[in-house]
Amino acid sequence: MGALLNDLTSSIHGVLALLLTALYSTNELCAQFHLMRTLYTSLFAVAVTGAMAQTLPFDFESATAGMQGYDGATFTIVPNPSLVGNTSSNVAKIVKVNVNNQWAGGRIAGVTSLNFTTAETSILSMDVYTTQPVGTVIKVKLEAPYTSEVDAITTVSGGWQTLLFDFGIPAPSGSANLIIMPQPFTNGGGNTFYFDNIEQIGGSIATPLPGLPITFESGTNTDHFFSFESAQLTVVPNPYVTAANTSATVAKIVRHLGAPFGGSKITFTSPINFATHTVLTMKVWTSAPIGTNVTLKTEKPFWGVERSVQTTKTSEWETLSFDFAGSLSDMPTLVFLFDFVAGSSNVGNGSANSTFYFDDVKYAAIPLSTDELSLMNALRVAPNPTSDLWTISNSNQSDFSVLLFDLQGKQLLAAQSQGQSALTINASDLPAGIYALRITSGDQSQMQRLVKN
C-alpha cells in the first residue's frame, strides 16, 4: 500500500508541477489548479493516517517516525559526513536517485507542531550540507493539507550552513507533513543532501501596509514581501545611486533556478484602486538586456490581472509604466515578476542577468516629491483624447523629452523639445486605443495616459 501510494502521489506531483508552470497566468484555469492541489494533498493526508504524531525539533540522533522518501528518493538517518560546523553524530540524508525525478525529496509525516502563525515560531531553521553548487535551491513545503511552501538558497558548498525558511507572511497552520525538496527543477541521479537540527525559531511578522506607494525609505522592508518559486527578495542599500534614482534603499530580487514565474508579492490591507488612477509606475535597474520583460500582477484568490512591459535601458535606472485601465479594484495583492510574461519559459540562474532592483512603486498621477509635483503641474498634454495631434507643453520652460509606448511596452516614438516649450506628436497614423507617454525633464519623469480616438 505504501509503495502504491508513493507511486500515485509521485505521478500527481509531476502533473501538478507541469500544470502550475503552464497555467499560472491563465486566470480561467486557476480553479482547476486549486482542485488538483487539493487532490494531491488529500492523498498525502491518507499517507499519514497511521503515522506517529510528533513535534519539532528534529535532531535525528535516534529513529524519527514518519520519514519517507518520495519520487524515488531515499530519506534515511546516517552518520554525520562532516563534524565541522555541526557536531551531531547522526543526520538525515536525502538522495535524489532517479535522473528524471526533478521534485524528489523526503517527508516527515504526522507532525503536530507546524504552526507558523506567531512571530515566535514564524521561521523554520534547518542545517544543510551538500556538495552541490552555491545557489542551490532547497524548498520546504507544508502539506496534508497543503498550506504553504518557502525556498532558501545555499551559500556554501561542501560545508554545513543554517538555512532559514520564513513562513511569516502566509502564517500557515494545520499541515501534518513537512516536505523537504532539495534542488527542485533539477534532475536527480544521485544528488545527495544532508539535513539536521530542524526547528522553529522566532522571526518578524511585518504589519501590512495600507496600500501604495512603496518607497523603501518609509518603513517598507523585506518582511512585507513573500517570495516564491526560487526567487529571493531583500531590501538593500541602493547600489546605483544616480540622478534617475537618488533613493538610499531599494528592493532586490534574484531569480534562481525554478519555475519561470518566480517572483515576490506584497498584500495590502486595502485593494489597489484603479477607479481613478489606472497607471502604475516603478523604477527598475537591471543588467539584463534591453527588451527584458517586467510584469506587475494584481491578485485576489483564484484571480489576477497582469500587465507586462519591456525594459528600454540596461545597467541604468528607468521608470516603467503599467496601464491597468479596465481592471477591477478589488485585488489587494501586487506581484512582481521579472524576465516573465504570460507563457514564458525563461528561468533564473542566480546571475547578474537574473538580478533586478526596483523602487518607487506608485500611481503615476500621484507624486512622491515636491520636484515631481512641480513637473506634473508644469506639463500639459492636449487635446487628450485626440484624433490627430497631441501637444505637450512645459510651463517651466525647461527642455524635456518624450517616449511614446503602446500597451505592450513597445516604444513607438522618441522626441525632444530642443529648447522649445512645446512639441507635437502626430497621432493620425496610430490605431485607436490607449498609449503611455513618458515625459522626462532633468532627473524627473512622469507618465501620461494618452487616448487616440
C-alpha positions as CSV (number, residue, x, y, z in Angstrom):
1,M,0.0,0.0,0.0
2,G,2.8,2.4,0.9
3,A,4.7,1.8,-2.4
4,L,1.5,2.2,-4.4
5,L,0.6,5.4,-2.7
6,N,4.1,6.8,-3.2
7,D,3.9,5.9,-7.0
8,L,0.5,7.6,-7.2
9,T,1.4,10.8,-5.4
10,S,4.7,10.9,-7.3
11,S,2.7,11.0,-10.6
12,I,0.3,13.6,-9.3
13,H,3.2,15.7,-8.1
14,G,4.8,15.8,-11.6
15,V,1.4,16.6,-13.2
16,L,0.8,19.4,-10.7
17,A,4.1,21.0,-11.4
18,L,3.6,20.9,-15.1
19,L,0.1,22.4,-14.7
20,L,1.4,25.1,-12.4
21,T,4.2,26.1,-14.9
22,A,1.8,26.2,-17.8
23,L,-1.2,27.8,-16.3
24,Y,-0.1,30.3,-13.7
25,S,-1.0,33.2,-15.8
26,T,-4.3,31.7,-17.1
27,N,-6.9,33.0,-14.7
28,E,-9.7,30.9,-16.1
29,L,-7.9,27.7,-15.1
30,C,-6.8,28.7,-11.5
31,A,-9.8,26.9,-10.1
32,Q,-8.7,23.7,-11.8
33,F,-5.2,24.1,-10.3
34,H,-6.8,24.5,-6.9
35,L,-8.7,21.3,-7.3
36,M,-5.6,19.4,-8.4
37,R,-3.7,20.7,-5.5
38,T,-6.5,19.7,-3.1
39,L,-6.5,16.1,-4.6
40,Y,-2.7,15.9,-4.3
41,T,-2.6,17.0,-0.6
42,S,-5.6,14.8,0.2
43,L,-3.6,11.7,-0.9
44,F,-0.7,12.8,1.3
45,A,-3.2,13.0,4.2
46,V,-4.0,9.4,3.7
47,A,-0.3,8.6,3.9
48,V,0.0,10.0,7.4
49,T,-3.1,8.3,8.9
50,G,-1.0,5.7,10.6
51,A,2.0,7.8,11.4
52,M,3.2,8.5,14.9
53,A,2.3,12.1,16.0
54,Q,5.4,14.1,16.7
55,T,6.6,17.6,17.1
56,L,9.6,19.8,16.2
57,P,12.6,19.9,16.7
58,F,14.2,17.0,14.8
59,D,17.8,16.2,15.6
60,F,17.9,12.7,14.0
61,E,20.0,11.3,16.9
62,S,17.5,8.5,17.1
63,A,14.9,6.9,14.9
64,T,12.4,9.5,13.6
65,A,8.9,8.2,12.8
66,G,7.2,9.2,9.6
67,M,10.3,9.6,7.4
68,Q,9.5,8.7,3.8
69,G,11.3,9.3,0.6
70,Y,9.1,10.0,-2.5
71,D,9.6,10.2,-6.3
72,G,12.3,7.5,-5.9
73,A,14.4,9.4,-3.4
74,T,15.7,7.8,-0.2
75,F,15.4,9.6,3.2
76,T,17.4,7.9,5.9
77,I,19.4,8.6,9.1
78,V,23.1,8.3,8.7
79,P,26.4,9.2,10.4
80,N,27.3,12.9,10.1
81,P,29.6,13.3,7.0
82,S,31.3,16.3,8.5
83,L,31.7,17.4,12.1
84,V,32.9,20.9,11.0
85,G,30.1,23.3,11.7
86,N,27.8,20.6,13.1
87,T,28.9,18.2,15.9
88,S,25.8,16.0,15.7
89,S,26.6,12.2,15.5
90,N,23.7,11.5,13.2
91,V,21.8,13.5,10.5
92,A,19.2,12.9,7.8
93,K,20.2,12.1,4.3
94,I,18.2,12.6,1.1
95,V,19.4,11.1,-2.2
96,K,17.6,12.0,-5.4
97,V,18.2,8.6,-7.0
98,N,16.3,8.8,-10.3
99,V,17.6,11.1,-13.0
100,N,14.2,12.2,-14.3
101,N,12.5,12.9,-10.9
102,Q,13.2,16.7,-10.5
103,W,10.9,17.1,-7.5
104,A,12.1,14.1,-5.5
105,G,12.7,14.5,-1.8
106,G,11.7,13.4,1.7
107,R,8.8,14.0,4.0
108,I,8.2,13.7,7.7
109,A,4.6,12.7,8.2
110,G,2.4,13.2,11.2
111,V,4.0,16.4,12.6
112,T,1.6,18.2,15.0
113,S,3.6,21.4,15.5
114,L,3.6,23.0,12.1
115,N,2.1,26.3,13.3
116,F,3.7,29.5,12.0
117,T,1.0,32.0,13.0
118,T,3.1,33.9,15.6
119,A,6.3,35.8,15.4
120,E,7.8,33.4,18.0
121,T,7.6,30.4,15.6
122,S,7.4,32.0,12.2
123,I,10.8,30.8,10.8
124,L,11.9,27.2,10.2
125,S,15.6,26.7,10.8
126,M,17.5,23.8,9.2
127,D,21.1,22.9,8.9
128,V,22.1,21.7,5.4
129,Y,25.2,20.1,3.9
130,T,25.7,19.4,0.2
131,T,28.4,19.4,-2.3
132,Q,26.0,20.8,-4.9
133,P,27.0,24.3,-6.2
134,V,26.4,27.5,-4.2
135,G,23.0,28.9,-5.2
136,T,21.2,25.5,-4.9
137,V,17.5,25.9,-4.0
138,I,16.1,24.0,-1.0
139,K,12.3,24.0,-0.9
140,V,10.2,23.3,2.2
141,K,6.5,22.5,1.8
142,L,3.8,22.1,4.4
143,E,1.2,19.6,3.3
144,A,-1.7,17.4,4.3
145,P,-3.4,19.7,3.7
146,Y,-1.1,22.0,1.6
147,T,-0.8,25.4,3.3
148,S,2.5,26.9,2.0
149,E,6.0,26.5,0.6
150,V,9.1,28.5,1.1
151,D,12.5,28.4,-0.6
152,A,16.0,29.1,0.7
153,I,19.3,29.3,-1.2
154,T,22.6,27.8,-0.3
155,T,25.6,30.0,0.1
156,V,28.1,27.2,0.9
157,S,29.2,24.1,-0.9
158,G,30.9,21.2,0.9
159,G,30.1,22.5,4.4
160,W,27.3,22.9,6.9
161,Q,25.2,26.0,6.9
162,T,21.9,27.0,8.5
163,L,19.1,28.0,6.2
164,L,16.1,29.9,7.3
165,F,12.6,29.5,5.8
166,D,10.5,32.4,6.7
167,F,6.8,31.5,6.8
168,G,5.8,34.8,8.5
169,I,3.7,36.2,5.6
170,P,1.5,33.2,4.8
171,A,1.5,32.3,8.6
172,P,0.3,28.8,7.9
173,S,-1.0,26.2,10.3
174,G,-2.8,22.9,10.2
175,S,-0.5,20.9,8.0
176,A,0.7,17.5,9.1
177,N,3.5,16.8,6.7
178,L,6.9,18.5,6.5
179,I,8.3,18.1,2.9
180,I,12.0,18.7,2.1
181,M,12.5,19.1,-1.6
182,P,16.2,19.7,-2.5
183,Q,17.1,21.2,-5.8
184,P,13.6,21.3,-7.5
185,F,13.5,21.7,-11.2
186,T,16.8,19.9,-11.4
187,N,17.3,16.2,-12.4
188,G,18.5,13.7,-9.9
189,G,20.8,10.8,-10.5
190,G,22.5,10.5,-7.1
191,N,22.5,14.2,-5.9
192,T,22.9,14.0,-2.1
193,F,21.8,16.3,0.7
194,Y,22.1,16.1,4.5
195,F,19.8,17.9,7.0
196,D,19.9,18.3,10.7
197,N,18.5,20.4,13.6
198,I,15.1,21.3,12.1
199,E,13.4,23.6,14.5
200,Q,11.1,26.7,14.6
201,I,12.6,30.0,15.8
202,G,11.4,33.5,16.2
203,G,11.2,36.0,13.4
204,S,9.4,39.2,12.4
205,I,5.9,39.5,11.0
206,A,5.5,42.9,9.4
207,T,2.4,44.9,9.9
208,P,0.7,45.0,6.4
209,L,0.9,48.3,4.6
210,P,-2.4,50.1,3.7
211,G,-1.5,50.5,0.1
212,L,0.7,52.3,-2.5
213,P,3.2,53.8,-2.7
214,I,6.1,51.5,-2.0
215,T,9.3,53.6,-1.5
216,F,11.6,51.6,0.9
217,E,12.5,54.9,2.5
218,S,9.5,54.9,4.9
219,G,9.4,51.5,6.6
220,T,8.7,49.0,3.8
221,N,11.1,46.1,4.4
222,T,11.8,42.5,3.4
223,D,9.2,41.1,5.8
224,H,6.4,42.8,3.9
225,F,7.0,40.5,0.9
226,F,6.5,36.9,0.2
227,S,8.9,35.4,-2.4
228,F,8.0,32.2,-4.3
229,E,9.4,29.7,-6.7
230,S,13.1,30.2,-6.1
231,A,13.1,34.0,-6.2
232,Q,14.5,35.8,-3.3
233,L,13.7,39.5,-2.4
234,T,15.7,41.6,0.0
235,V,15.7,45.3,0.8
236,V,19.2,46.6,0.3
237,P,21.2,49.9,0.0
238,N,20.8,51.3,-3.5
239,P,24.0,50.1,-5.3
240,Y,23.5,52.6,-8.2
241,V,22.6,56.0,-6.9
242,T,22.1,58.3,-9.8
243,A,20.0,61.3,-10.8
244,A,17.4,58.9,-12.0
245,N,17.0,57.4,-8.6
246,T,18.5,59.1,-5.5
247,S,16.9,56.7,-3.0
248,A,19.2,55.3,-0.4
249,T,17.3,52.0,-0.2
250,V,15.7,49.8,-2.8
251,A,14.4,46.2,-3.3
252,K,16.5,43.5,-4.9
253,I,15.1,40.3,-6.5
254,V,17.3,37.4,-7.6
255,R,15.8,34.7,-9.6
256,H,17.4,31.3,-9.0
257,L,16.7,28.1,-10.9
258,G,12.9,27.4,-10.5
259,A,9.6,28.0,-12.2
260,P,9.5,30.7,-14.9
261,F,7.0,32.7,-12.7
262,G,9.3,33.0,-9.7
263,G,8.9,36.4,-8.1
264,S,7.7,38.2,-5.0
265,K,4.4,39.7,-3.8
266,I,3.0,42.1,-1.2
267,T,-0.5,42.2,0.2
268,F,-2.0,45.5,1.3
269,T,-4.8,45.9,3.8
270,S,-6.9,47.6,1.1
271,P,-7.4,46.7,-2.5
272,I,-5.4,48.5,-5.2
273,N,-7.8,51.1,-6.6
274,F,-7.8,51.7,-10.4
275,A,-11.1,53.6,-10.4
276,T,-9.4,57.0,-10.7
277,H,-5.7,56.2,-11.2
278,T,-5.2,53.5,-13.8
279,V,-1.4,53.7,-14.4
280,L,1.3,52.3,-12.0
281,T,4.9,53.3,-12.4
282,M,8.0,51.6,-11.0
283,K,11.8,52.4,-11.2
284,V,13.8,49.4,-12.3
285,W,17.5,48.7,-12.7
286,T,19.0,45.5,-14.3
287,S,22.0,44.5,-16.3
288,A,19.7,42.1,-18.3
289,P,19.4,43.0,-22.0
290,I,17.1,45.7,-23.3
291,G,13.7,44.2,-24.0
292,T,13.6,42.1,-20.9
293,N,10.0,41.6,-19.7
294,V,8.8,43.1,-16.4
295,T,5.4,42.2,-15.2
296,L,3.2,43.5,-12.4
297,K,0.2,41.5,-11.5
298,T,-2.7,42.3,-9.2
299,E,-4.3,39.4,-7.4
300,K,-7.0,38.1,-5.2
301,P,-7.7,34.4,-4.5
302,F,-8.0,32.4,-7.8
303,W,-7.9,35.5,-10.0
304,G,-5.4,38.1,-11.2
305,V,-4.7,40.7,-13.9
306,E,-1.2,41.3,-15.2
307,R,0.5,43.9,-17.3
308,S,3.9,43.4,-18.9
309,V,6.3,45.9,-20.4
310,Q,9.9,45.7,-21.7
311,T,13.0,47.5,-20.4
312,T,14.4,50.2,-22.6
313,K,17.7,50.5,-20.8
314,T,20.3,48.2,-19.3
315,S,22.5,49.0,-16.3
316,E,20.6,52.2,-15.7
317,W,17.6,53.2,-13.6
318,E,14.5,53.7,-15.7
319,T,10.8,54.3,-14.9
320,L,8.4,51.7,-16.4
321,S,4.7,52.3,-16.7
322,F,1.9,49.7,-16.4
323,D,-1.6,50.6,-17.6
324,F,-4.3,48.8,-15.7
325,A,-7.2,50.5,-17.4
326,G,-10.3,48.4,-17.2
327,S,-9.0,46.3,-14.3
328,L,-11.1,45.6,-11.2
329,S,-10.4,47.5,-8.0
330,D,-10.9,44.6,-5.6
331,M,-7.4,43.0,-5.6
332,P,-5.1,43.7,-2.6
333,T,-2.0,41.8,-3.7
334,L,0.7,43.2,-6.1
335,V,3.0,40.6,-7.6
336,F,6.5,41.4,-9.1
337,L,7.7,39.2,-11.9
338,F,10.9,39.8,-13.8
339,D,12.0,38.3,-17.1
340,F,8.5,36.9,-17.3
341,V,5.4,37.3,-19.5
342,A,2.4,35.0,-19.8
343,G,3.6,31.8,-21.5
344,S,7.3,32.5,-20.8
345,S,9.7,29.6,-20.2
346,N,12.6,31.7,-19.0
347,V,14.1,30.5,-15.7
348,G,16.6,32.2,-13.5
349,N,20.1,31.1,-12.7
350,G,21.2,33.5,-9.9
351,S,23.4,35.5,-12.2
352,A,23.6,39.3,-12.8
353,N,21.1,38.9,-15.6
354,S,18.7,37.3,-13.2
355,T,19.1,40.1,-10.7
356,F,16.7,43.1,-10.6
357,Y,16.4,46.2,-8.4
358,F,13.1,48.2,-8.1
359,D,11.9,51.2,-6.2
360,D,9.1,53.8,-6.0
361,V,6.1,51.8,-7.0
362,K,3.2,54.2,-7.2
363,Y,0.2,55.5,-9.0
364,A,1.6,57.5,-11.9
365,A,-0.6,60.5,-11.3
366,I,0.3,60.9,-7.6
367,P,3.7,62.5,-7.0
368,L,6.2,61.3,-4.3
369,S,8.2,64.6,-4.0
370,T,7.8,68.3,-4.5
371,D,10.1,68.2,-7.5
372,E,7.9,65.6,-9.1
373,L,4.8,67.6,-8.2
374,S,6.3,70.7,-9.8
375,L,7.0,68.8,-13.0
376,M,3.5,67.4,-13.0
377,N,1.9,70.8,-12.6
378,A,4.1,72.3,-15.3
379,L,3.4,69.7,-18.1
380,R,0.2,69.6,-20.1
381,V,-0.9,67.3,-22.9
382,A,-3.8,68.5,-25.1
383,P,-6.1,67.5,-26.6
384,N,-6.5,64.2,-24.9
385,P,-8.2,62.2,-26.3
386,T,-7.3,63.2,-29.8
387,S,-7.9,62.0,-33.4
388,D,-4.7,63.5,-34.9
389,L,-2.3,65.5,-32.7
390,W,-1.1,65.7,-29.1
391,T,0.7,68.8,-28.0
392,I,2.9,68.6,-24.9
393,S,3.8,71.9,-23.3
394,N,6.1,72.8,-20.3
395,S,5.3,76.0,-18.5
396,N,8.7,75.7,-16.6
397,Q,10.4,76.5,-20.0
398,S,12.9,73.7,-19.4
399,D,14.0,71.2,-22.0
400,F,12.2,67.8,-21.9
401,S,12.0,64.6,-23.9
402,V,9.1,62.2,-24.6
403,L,8.8,58.5,-25.3
404,L,5.5,57.0,-26.6
405,F,4.7,53.3,-25.9
406,D,1.8,51.0,-26.7
407,L,0.2,48.9,-24.0
408,Q,2.6,46.0,-24.8
409,G,5.5,48.3,-23.9
410,K,6.8,48.7,-27.4
411,Q,8.4,52.1,-28.0
412,L,6.7,53.9,-30.9
413,L,8.3,57.3,-30.8
414,A,11.0,59.4,-29.2
415,A,11.3,63.2,-29.4
416,Q,13.0,66.2,-27.6
417,S,11.8,69.7,-27.1
418,Q,15.2,71.1,-28.3
419,G,14.7,74.4,-26.4
420,Q,11.1,74.9,-27.2
421,S,8.4,75.0,-24.6
422,A,6.1,72.6,-26.6
423,L,6.3,69.8,-29.0
424,T,3.7,68.0,-31.1
425,I,3.1,64.3,-31.7
426,N,1.3,63.2,-34.8
427,A,-1.1,60.5,-33.9
428,S,-3.0,60.4,-37.1
429,D,-1.4,57.1,-38.3
430,L,-1.8,55.4,-34.9
431,P,-4.6,52.9,-34.4
432,A,-7.3,54.0,-32.0
433,G,-6.5,52.9,-28.4
434,I,-4.6,53.8,-25.3
435,Y,-0.9,54.8,-25.2
436,A,1.6,55.6,-22.5
437,L,3.8,58.8,-22.7
438,R,6.9,59.1,-20.6
439,I,7.9,62.8,-20.2
440,T,11.4,63.5,-18.7
441,S,12.8,66.8,-17.7
442,G,16.1,66.9,-15.9
443,D,16.1,64.0,-13.4
444,Q,12.3,63.9,-13.1
445,S,10.0,61.7,-15.1
446,Q,6.2,61.2,-15.2
447,M,3.8,59.0,-17.2
448,Q,0.7,60.2,-19.0
449,R,-2.1,58.1,-20.3
450,L,-3.0,59.1,-23.9
451,V,-6.1,58.1,-25.8
452,K,-6.3,58.1,-29.6
453,N,-9.9,58.2,-31.0
